[in-house]
Amino acid sequence: MNADTRLLDALPTPPERRLAVRVTPDALRRIRARHPWVYDRSIESVNHDDGAPGDVGIVFDKNRKFAAIGLWDPNSPIRLRMLHVGDPVTIDAAWFGARIAESVARRQVIFDRHVGSGRAVHGPGYRAVNGENDGLPGLVVDVYDHVAVVKLYSEVWFPHLRGVVDGVSAASKADTVVLRLARNLAERATFGLDDGDVIVGELLDGPVLFSEGDLTFEADVQHGQKTGHFLDQRANRMHVGRLAGGKRVLDVFAPTGGFTVHAAAGGAVSVHAVDASGPTLEVLQRNLDHNADVPAIRECKITTNVTDAFDALGQLSRAGRKFDLVVVDPPSFAQTAATVGRARAAYAKLTKLAIGLVEDGGILMQASCSSRVTTTDFYDTVTEAAEEHGATFTELRRTGHDVDHPVTFDEGEYLKAGYWRVEPGYRGRRS
C-alpha cells in the first residue's frame, strides 16, 4: 500500500496566534517541576476564548514573565499539554524535529543491543517517542525495522503533524510512516485521516517483521493493538528466555506470544500458552514460525489454549498440572480510580491460582500494566495473596519500564513486574 500524498493536505496549518495563559500558583509550581499536564481547573485566564486544538499557549508568571509553552487542548480536561519550560523558544517544525532527534538518540542502547545480535536480520522494534516522558504529550512513536508508527492521543497534534512526521522520518531513518489514532479521537475532527493510514512511503501486504534480540517478530502496524506489538515488555521477555532453559513454562495472557517464543528459544522443554483470543494466538504461531530455524524452538513442545485465563488456571489446577516457570501478564485491570479495588482483587486471585501451579522451587513472574495501581500496592497485593494461600515466597527481582519507555512523572509509571520463587513445602489452602 502506497502512501496517499494528499492525506495531509487537509490538515490545519500551525497557528500563528499565541495564547497568553495564566495558571494557578500550584499549577505553575508543577509546570516548573516538569509535570506535562495543566488541567482546566488550573487555568485562571486566557486571552482568547476561541483557542483551537494545537494552538500554542504561553504561560506567564504573576510578573508577566515567560514561564513555559504548551499546546492548547480545549476539548480535554487536560487543557494545556506542556512542551517546554525555561527560556522562550519558537515552537515550529524545526523544534519538533530537534526534540524527536534527541528522543531517538536516547535509545542508542537499543541499537547497541541489536548490533551485538548475531542472528537478527531485521531492524529492531523500539519506542522512539514515549509521549509525556519525552516532552511530547499525547504523541507516541514506535519503530519496527524500517516502519515508523505515529500514534496520536490528542487532537492538538493535527496542526503540527507534518513537522512531526518529517522529524520522525529524519531521526529514525524510517522510509514508511503509518498513522494510528487513539479511540478518543474518533469523535473529533480528523481532517480525513483514518486509523491505519499510510502517510509516508509504502507498506507491503502483511505484517512488518522486526527483531527483538536474536528473534524475529511481526507487527500489524495498521490494525494491531497499540501500534502492532507490546514493546514495553521486551526486557522481561528476554529475561524469561534466560530463565527458561530446561523448564516447563506456562504463559498466561499470551496474546502475540512474546514470552512463549523467548522461553522456547531459551531452551524450555515445553510451553503452554493461554489467551482468550484465538486470532492473537494465531499471531503467536506465526511468531514461532518466523523463528523456525532456531533449534531450541523446534525441539520445544508448545501447546495453546483459547480460553479465559482465570478459567484456564482453575482447569490446570484441577488436572494436577505443574510448571517450573509461570508467567502472568494481564491487561490493565484499572481503567479508572473507582476500579482500583477490583483490580487488586483480580491480581490477588491470579496469584492464588498461579502459585498452585508452580513446582516446588519454581518461579512465578507476575506483571501489572495498570498505572492506577501503585508499585507498592501491586507488590503488596501479590505477596499478601501468596501468604494467605499458604505459599512461602522469595522475591528474586523487580522490574519496570525498559530504556525506551522512560518515566519522568508519577502518572507515567504503569509497568511493574516481579519474580518470586515458590519455596519447597508449599501445600496451598483455600482462602
N, C-alpha and C positions, 0 to 999 in steps of 0.2 A: 504494500500500500504506500503510494507516494503522498507526500505532504501536499495539501492544497494551499498554495501560496496566498490565496485570497482570504484564508480563515482569519488572519489577524487584521485585515483591512478595516473591519467594523469596530475595532476596539477604540475606546475613547483615548485621546491623546493625554499625556501627562499634564495635569492642570498647571497653569502659570500662577494662578491665585494661591496665596498662602493664608492660612487661617491663623489668627492670633488667639492663643488658648491660655486661659488662666485656670489653674487647678488648686485643690486644697493643699494646705501645708503638708499634710500627711502624704498625699499623692506625690508631691514634689520630692519629699524625702525618699519615697520608694523609687521614683524615677532616677534620682541621683545614685541610688544603690543598685541601679541597673535592672530594676524589675520591668518587664516588657509590656505590661498592660496598665491602662488607666481606664477605670470603669466610669460609666455615665454619671453616677452619683458623685464622682470626684471632680467633675467639670464645673467650675464656678462661672465661667463666661467664655464666649467665643464671638468673634467679631462679625461672623456671617451666620445667619440662621439656616442657610441652604447649602451647607457643606456637603459635598458629594463623596461617595466612597473613593478612597485613594487620594483625596486632597491632602496636601502636606500641611500638617499642623505644627506651628512653632509654639513651644511652651515658654512663657516668660515668668520670671520670679516676681516677687512683690515690688521690686525696684525697676521693673520693666526691662530687665536684662535677659538676654538669651539664656535658656537653660537646656533645651532639648528639642528634638524633632521626631515626629511620628506620622503615621498615616491615619487619616480620619475615617472612622467606620460608623456612620450614623445609624445603621440598621442592626447594630450589635450592642449588647451590654458592655462589651469591651469597646469603648468609644475611641480610644486612641492606642494604636499599636506602635510602640516606640522603636525608632531606628538608631538614634544617635543621641549621646549626652556629652556635653562639654562645649567646645568652641563651635561657632557657626560653620556649617558646611553646606554645599549645594547638593541636593538630592536629585540626581539625574541618572541616565543610563550608565555613565562612566562610574558614578558612585556605586551603583548596584553591581557593575562588573567587577570593581575592585573588592567589594565585600564578598562576593561569591568566590573570587580567586583566592582570597585569604582563607575562606572556609574549606575549599578543596585542598589547599596546601596543608592544612592541619590534619588531613587524612593520610599524610605521607606514609605513616606506619602500615596502613592497609596495603599500599603499593609495595612497600618493602617486603611484607609477608608474601605477597603474590610473586615477586621476583625470585624469592627463595624457594618457590614451589617447583619441583622438577616435572610434574605431570600436567599442570594446568595448561590448557590450550586456548582458553577464553580469558578475556579480561575479568577482573574481579567485580563483584557486586558490593556497593558501599553507599552509605548515605552521605551525599555531598553537602547538603544544607539541612540542618536539623531545626528549622523554624526559629522560634524564640531563642533557643540556645545558641544559635549562630547569629543573632541580631537581625533576623528577618522574620518577624512574627507572622504566622499563618501561611508560611511557604516552606514546603519540603521538596527536596530534590534527591532522588535516588538514581544511581547509575548502574546499569547492568552491561558489562562489556562496552560496546560502542553506543548504547542507547541510554539517553537520559530521560527520566520521568519527572516532570514538574507537576506537583500536586498543590492545588490552591485550597486553603481552608477559609479564606476570607475574600470578599469581592473587592477589597482595597487593592488587590494586585492586578486587576484587569487593566487599568490605565498604564501600568508600568511593565506589563508582560513582555512587550517587545525587548526592552532593555534587559529584563531578567533572562529571557531566552538567549539573547546574544551573549550575555555573561556566562551562562551555563555552557553553551557550546564552546566558547573560548577556553574556559577553565578546565572543563572535563575532557575536552577533545572528542566529545560525542558527535557523531555525524547524523544522528536521528534524535528527535525530541518528541515525546508523547505528553499530552496534557491530560491530567486526571483532576476531577473536580469532586470535592467533598460533598456529601449528601445535602448539607445545609445550604449549598449554593443552588440547588435545583429550583428553589422558589425565587431566586434572584435573577436579574438580567445577566445573561452570559454572553451576549453580543454574538449569537450564532455559533458559539463554541460548545461542543459536547464532550462529555467524559470519554476519554479514549482517543480523541482526535490526534492524528499525526501532524504536528505543526512545523517540523523541520525534517528534511531528508526522506528516507524510505524505510518502511518496515516490512520485512518479508513475512509471508504467511507462516503461522506457527509461533511458538514461544521463543523468547530470546534466551540463549544459553550463556551462562557466566560461570566463573569459578569461585569456589569457597575453599580455600586451602588447595588441596590436591584434587578436589572433587568437582564435578560438573552438575549444575542445577539449571532448571528452567524457570523463567518468569513470564507470566501472562501480563504484560505491561499495559494492555488495553482494558482488560476485563477482570483481572485477578484482584484478590483482596489487597488492601493497602495500595502499594504500587506494583504488585506482582509477586512479592516474596516477603517473608518476615526477617528482614536483615538484622533486627535488634538482638536476636538470639544466636548470632554467629559464634561468639566466643564460647557460649555454653554448649552449642552443638559440637564444636571441636574438642572441648574438654570431655564431653561424654564419649566421643570417639577414642580419646586416650584412656578412658576408664574401662572400655567395653571388652578388651581382649579376653577371650575365653569365657565370657559371661553370657547368661540368658538374660535378655533385655525385654522390658515391657515399655512401650512408648504410648502414653495415653494423651489424647488430644493431639493427634499426629497429622495435621491437615495436608501438608505437602511433603512430609517425610524427612525433614531435615535431620532430626535426631536419629531416625531409623537408618538413613543412609550413612551417616557418620559412624554410628555404632557398628553397622555391618562392616564398613571399611576398616574399622579399628580392630576387627577380629572377633566380634561377638559370635558365639555358637549359634544363637537364634535371636530373632527379634519378632515380637508380636506387637503389631501396631493397631490402635483403636481410634476411630473417629466416627462422628455421627454422619459425615458427608461422604457418600460414595464417590462423587466426582473428584473430591480432593484426594481421596485415597488412590484414585487413578493417576493423579499427578505424582503421588508417592512412587507408584510403579514405574512411571516414566523416568523419574529421577534415578531410580535404581538402574533402569535400562541405560541411561546416559553414562553409567559407571560400570557397565557390564565387563569391562576389561580389567577391573580390579579383582584379583584372585580371591581376596577375603570376602568380597560381596558375593561372588559366585558360590562360595562354599557355605555362606550363612543361610540357615533355614529361616525364611521370612514368611510370616502369616499376617493376615489383616482381618479386621472385624468391623463391619459398618454397624455401629450401634451407639447408643448414648453411653458416655464414659462412666457415669455412676452405675448404670445397669451392668456394663461390662465388668467393672471391678467386682461387683457382687457375684456375677456368674463365675468369674475366675476363682474367687474365694471358695464358693460352694464346690467347685471342681477340684479344690485342693492344689491349685497351681502355685508354683513358687518361682521367683526370679531373683537373679543376683543384682540387678540394677533396674530400678523402676523410675521412669521419667514422667512427671505430671506437669504439663504446661498448658493450663486452661486459658481461654479468652478472658477478657475483663469481666468481672462479676459485679463491679460497682460503677454504674454509669452516672449516678447522682449521689449526693451526700446521704439521701434517705435510704439508699440500698447498701450502705457500708456494713450494717449489721448482718444482713443476709449474705453478703459476700464473705465475711469472716466465717459465718456458719458453713458456707459451702466449702471454703478452704479446709476447715476442720473436718468436715465429713470426708473430703478427699483423702486427707492424711490418714484418717482411721481406716478407710477402705484400703489404701495403698500399702500401709505398713504390714497388714496381714498377708500380703503377697510377697514380701521381701524375705529372702532366705536369711537365716542367721548369719550375721556378719556382712550382709549385703547393704546396698546403698539406695537411699531414696533421694532423688532430685525433684524438688517441687518449686514451681515458679509462680509469680503473680505479675500481671501487667496492669493491675488496677491502680491508677495514680491516687485515688481517694483512700485506698488502704495504705497506711504508712508503713515504712520499712519495719519499724518496731512492732506495730500491730501484726504484720504478716508473720514475722519470725516467732513472736509470742504465740500466735494462734496455732502454728504448726507444732511447736514443741509442747504446748499445753495439751493439744489434742492427742499427741503421741503418748504423753504421760497418762492421760485419762484412760487411754485404751490399753495400757499395760506395757508399753514399749520403753526400753532404755535406749535413748538417742545419744549419739556422739556427733556433735557438729563438726564437719570437716572443712566447709568452705562456704563463703558468701560471695555472691557476685551481683553486679548491676549492669549498667549500660556499657557496651563496647565503645572503643575510642571514637568511632564515627557517630555516636549518639551522645554527645556531651550534655551535661546538665549544668545550667548556670542560674537556675532559680528553683525555688521549692516545688512549685507546681509542675515543673518539667521532669521531675523524677517519677517514674512509674514502674520500671522493671526491676525486680529483685528475684533472686533465686538462691536456694540453699541446698547443700549436700549434707546428708546425715547418714551415719552408719547405724543400722539397727543391730544392736548388740545381741550375742547369743543368749538364750534363756528366755526370750520373749515368747509369751504364750497367748497374749491377747485376751481381751474381755469386752463384752458389750457395754456401752455407756449410755 
